[in-house]
Amino acid sequence: MNEFFREPVKWTYRELIQALVLTFVMVPIFIEGVLKSALYQWFGNELYAGTLTGLVMAIVFLGGVYYIALRPFGYQWRDVGVRRFSVNYWKWIVMWTIVYIIASILLLILMDFFQVGVANKKSESLKENVTWLTFLTGFLSAAVISPVYEEIFYRGFLYKWFRLKWGVGAGLVLSSVIFMLVHIPTYNTLPVTFIGGLLFAWAYEKSGSVVPSMIIHGTFNGIAVIVTAFA
């Protein structure tokens, strides 16, 4: 077992419930709903509205981790995996990135065959108006902002909570299911998101750091943005 996960924490069901309320109630209603609609009315562009919404979500989720899981217990960001990892793990970062790309392509082909899915509005907006500004905006949102806050929240806190309470298997599955559900309604990518959740959590488990999963996540998303914009 990774020594990182031997360190005891004082989290209870209260912290888990607060995190889930933030994930499934507060953010969907007030940020993805009210705020995003207001931003779309302001910008008249789904990409810019979505990117700024993502930035606000990053602040909210990171703030949630700090005020729910860290500050009340005197913990530091290192306690949710924001820490260095062994240089030897780089080979696994490369390998898991390749595996994730190949698995995602196969899954998307399969989902397309069954005609399952709803278009991602930010991706569609980027494809319709590709400029260096829209490309950099989309790339920053997908390859930097999202991987940082998502890995800290879904792996650093949620995976660690489930893993310490119920074991590695439960941690992998439950954190990945939650990660998948928050990506509805882009149904065609939900299997890819679930596989990604498993892979990111496993990288966290083996390295004791969320940084490798941030790198894999960001690289994958960055490649997806490039393909969307220029393919």
N, C-alpha and C positions, 0 to 999 in steps of 0.2 A: 504494500500500500504506500502511496506517495506520502512522504512525511508531512507535507503541507496539510493533508486531511486528517492528521492525527491531532492537530491543534484544536482543543475544545472551543465551542462558541456557546453563547447564552441565548441564542435565538429560540423563540417559541412559535406556537401557531399564530400568535398575535401578529408577529412580523410578516409571516407568510400571507395572512389574510389581508393585511394592509397593502402588501405588494400586489396581490391579485386584484384588489379593488382599484388600485391605481392603474393596473394594466387593462382591465376589462370594463371599467366604469368611467373613471375620471378622464383618462386620455381619449378614449373613443368619443365621449360626449363633448367635452369642452375643447379639446385640441384638434382631433381629427374631424370633429363635427363643426362646432361653432367657429373656432379660430380659422380653420382651413377655408371654410366658406367665405369668411370675411376677407381673408387674404386673396382668395380667387377673385372676389368682386373688385378688390383694389388693383391687383396686377393684371387680371384678365388672362392669366397664363397658368396652366396646371403645374408646369415644371417649377416655376419660381414659387408659387404658393406651396407646393409640396415640399420643396427644399427648405423654405423658411419654417414650415410646420415641423419638419424633421429636426431642425435646429432647436426649436422650442421643446420638442419631445426629448431630445438629448439632455437638455437642461433639467427638465422635469424628472426624467428617469434617474439621472445621476443624483439629483437632489433627493429623490425618493430613497435611493440606496443609502445616501449619507444620513438622512434624518430617520430612516426606519431601521437600518441595520448597523450603522457605524457609530454615529454620535451617542445614542443612548447607552452604548456599552463601552465606550472608550476605545473602539476599534479604529484601525487605520485602513487606508485603501489597499494596502498589501494583504489585508485579511479577506478581501474579495478578489484576490488574484492579480492585482496591479503590482507586479513585481518582476524581477529579472528571471530569465529561464536559462537553462544550460545551453551552451553553444552547440552541444551535441544534438539538440532537438531540431536544429535547422533542417537536417535531412528528412525528418518526419514532416516538417512543415511543407517542404517541396512535394513529398510523396502524397500527403493527404490533399494538397491542392490539386494535383493531377487526378487523383482518384475522384475527387468531388466534381471536377469538370466533366470527366468521362461519364460518371453516374448521372449527372444532371442532363447531359445531352441525350442519353438513352431514355431517361424518364420523360423529358420534354417531347421526344419523338413519340413515345407511347401515349402520352396525354393528348398530343395533337391528333394521333390516329383515332382516338375515341372522341375527339372534338370537345374536350373538356377545358373550360377556362374562361376567365374574364380578363380583358386587356388591362394592363397597368397604365393608368392615365398619365403618370409622369413619363413613362417610356414612350407612349404614343405622342406626347407633346414634344419630347426631344426629337423623335424621328421626323415630325412634321416641320420642324424649324431648327435645323442643325447649324449652329454658328459656334465659334470658339467660346462665346460666353455661355450659351446653353449647354455645350459639352462640358465645360469646366464646372458649371453649376451642378449638372447631373453627376459628374464624376466625384466631386467633393461630397455631395450628399450620400451617394451609394458606397463609395470606397473608403471614406474617412469618417464622416459623422455617424452613420448607422453602425458600422462595425465596432466603434469604440463604445458607445453607450449600450448597444445590445449585448455585447459580450460581458460587460461589467454587470448588467442587470440580469440577463437570462442565464448566464453561466456563472459569473462571479458570485452572485447571491442565490438565485433560484436553484441552480444545479447543486450548489454546495449545501443549501438547506435540505433538499430532498436526499442528497447523497449521505449526509451525516445522520439523518433521521431513519432512512429506509434502505440505504445501500446504493451501490454503484448502478445496478440495473434500473432501479426505480428512478434514480436521479437522471440517468440518460433519457429514459422514455418520457417521464413527466415534464421535465424542462423542455424537451423537444416538442412535445404535444402543445404546450403553452406557446412556444415560439412559433409553431405552425399556425395555431388558431389566430394569433394576432395579425397574420398576413392575409386573412380572408378580406375581400372576396376574390383575390387572384388565384382561383382554384387550380389553374393549370400549373402553378409553381408550388403548390402546397406539399407535394411529395418531395420536391427538391429542398424545400425549406426544412422539412422534417429530417431528411438525411443530413442536411447541413447542421441542424441542431445536435444530432447524435455525434457527428464528427467533431464539432467545435467543443462539445462537452468532454469528449474523449481526449482531445488535445489538452484541455484544462486539467483533466484527471491525471494524465501522464506527466505533464510538465510542471503542474502546480502554479501555473501562470495563465492569465487570460490573454496575454500578449500574442502567443502563437495562434490562438483562434482569431484574434483581431487581424493578424496578417493573412491567414487563409481566407477569412471572410472578406476582407478588403480587396485582396487580389482577385477573388472570384467575382465580386461585384464590379470591380473596375473593368475586368475583361468583358463582363456582360454589358456595361455601358458603352464600351468601345465598339462591340459587335452591333449593339442596337443603333448607335449613331452612324456608323460608317459601312456596315455590311450591306 
